[in-house]
Amino acid sequence: AAAAAAGGGGADGEAAEPDPLTVGMHVLVDSRRRKSDSLPDMWSPIPAAKPPAKSNVGEVSAVHADGTCDVALVCNDAAAGGKCGSQCRALTGPGSLVKGLVPPQWQIACSGCFGVNLPHATPKLWCLGCERLLADGVQFRRAPAVGDSAYDTSLCLDCYGKLFSKTQREPLLAVLQEGAPKLLQSDFALLTWRPEDEREHDDFVQCTECERWYHFVCAHYPSPGQLPRSWRVESELFVCTRCERGRHASPRLLALQTRRATDLPTCMLSDAMEASAAEALKEAGVSLPKPLVVRVASRKRLLFQAVKELKQRYGGGYATEFPYLSQAIFAFQEVEGRDVFLFAMYVQEYDADCPPPNTNRTYISYVDSVGYLASKPQGQRTAVYHALLHGYLQFAASCGFEHAHIWVAPPTAGVEYIFHGRPADPRPPMAVEVLRGWYERMLRGAEEKGIVRSWSTLEEHTSGLTSMRDFPLFDGDFFPDKVPEILERAEQSSSERRESPRGEKGKEKGKGKSPKMPSSPKVPSLLPRHKSMAIADEMKAEVHGAAYSFLVASLATAEEPIQPPREPDIGPRELVDDREHFHEMCVSRHWQSDELYRAHWSTMMLLAVLGGPPD
């Protein structure tokens, strides 16, 4: 369908045939092309003239037996739907009738945007070894996927050299895919990264009534290839909005196109966050044209396995695993008639049943948003998102959680956390001080409301540690991967320590700082005290290096925490259970948020998947 609408040609060695044309279709016109010229296609399309340039968009008024056609030019402002007033006619020149166009002079266009190609976001390529973003025009090495992996192995030239170096190979293999040791130098092709060559374009769908062609995004058409095959979306009749949709359109297809966030099930947490946000915004004098809809998109119980090196060192004094509840919390709002996914938060909840040091701690690992929130007065995203975070922290405190750890570092240039294809922003990437300040204002507000008793940096919170086993570690966090390095440094420094414990001077050093962390159950230590303290000090040094990236809030935990009913896991929802996988799927499926109409389509696709079959 995509090739046909964009002007597909024949197979290699065959003459290209013009696309089937019917009255009413929209085409792009270039009357300067000659009859002997090749047919335009998606690789060399006829460019669309944009306002205020004179229009070259036309609606086919007649198709003749000799293969020529007549076209009535229309306004090239897609937002006007090809119809506008006299002022636009004077500027763009629509209304003219162009007769006898031969096939090289016209190309079928989308009847939604009046363009041939709708390019998706420019792809990015990272080196799998050093995780560096490769620039346009840079040479790199790529090997095909091996074993069970679904991905190629792409390496910058530096990492490629390390992979086949006797001294540097092992450290690199540790971060590559499992099949990397099997790769040979002959498997890697030398390539030049050209992102525009890799860029993909949206597909087309044809209305079964008027036979016009539309991009999936422009028609708000759910991509069949991104939905379960058993739904058989491709067999449903598509009818565009220009036609009588209620007469022949597929009810199942309409159900997917019109599904709302409110159709997703609620839970105690989503209700609490919605209510808290509504109350806070009312007090602040902020109103929303359409209310926020909060839903827990993923709820899954997982086990964080203890870091192997810590378990080996502390034995029975350290838990084997740390159970937690992983939740993905999404917020939506109706904007210009359609729902928009505009806020997301991933949390890990280690409750009272989790062993120390993670007991009753919640970890807000990622928060992300896009700027489509509609509010009165405008520009109230901070107030709204702070209110959502306050609602979450308040609910967590009411359930008995005592501490909330928050990752406050912004993504580096080129990196995305959750949302893909953000709106263009001329400003430089956000500095960590700016985002940290945003979270600090949120916590100050929570403190004023009695949700939070106090808050501090992670460095202050862990200043009283005397043992590494009292340091809370979370699944996928920054610190677990650092443990082997920390232990290695501690081994080197412990040999220089005196065997005796610290004296009074050492005790005074910790005075006036945050309270000590809860200590682990008293068990015989497997380490001499000087080695244990060396490890703790090395961990503190690591925390100091990342001090600006983490905040810890002490929650105003209820004296009698509520015992909410154990709500069932939501699943399987492999799409959203894992933040990194969800973002990868958004990239591969082109669920972008850079423009509102794309955010509408991406949200429709997300709700289609989360809501299940349209039966």
Secondary structure, 3 states (H helix, E strand, C coil): CHHHHHCCCCCCCCCCCCCCCCCCCEEEECCCCCCCCCCCCCCCCCCCCCCCCCCCEEEEEEECCCCCEEEEECCCCHHHCCCCCHHHHHHHCCCCEEEEECHHHEEECCCCCCCCCCECCCCCCECCCCCCECCCCCEEEEECCCCCCCCCEEEEHHHHHHHCCCCCHHHHHCCCCCCHHHCCHHHCEEEECCHHHHCCECCEEECCCCCCEEEHHHHCCCCHHHCCHHHCHHHCCCCCCCCCHHHHCCHHHHHHHCCCHHHCCCCHHHHHHHHHHHHHHHHHCCECCCCCEEEEEEEEEEEEECCHHHHHHHHHHCCCEEEEEEEEEEEEEEECCEEEEEEEEEEEEECCCCCCCCCCEEEEEEEEECCCCCCECCCCHHHHHHHHHHHHHHHHHHCCCCEEEEECCCCCCCCCCCCECCCCCCCCCCCHHHHHHHHHHHHHHHHHCCCEEEEEEHHHHCCCCCCHHHCCCCCCCCCHHHHHHHHHHHHHHHCCCCCCCCCHHHHHHCCCCCCCCCCCCCCCCCCCHHHHHHHHHHHHHHHHHCHHHEEEEEECCCCCCCCCCCCCCECCCHHHHCHHHHHHHHHHCCCECCCHHHHHHHHHHHHHHHHCCCC
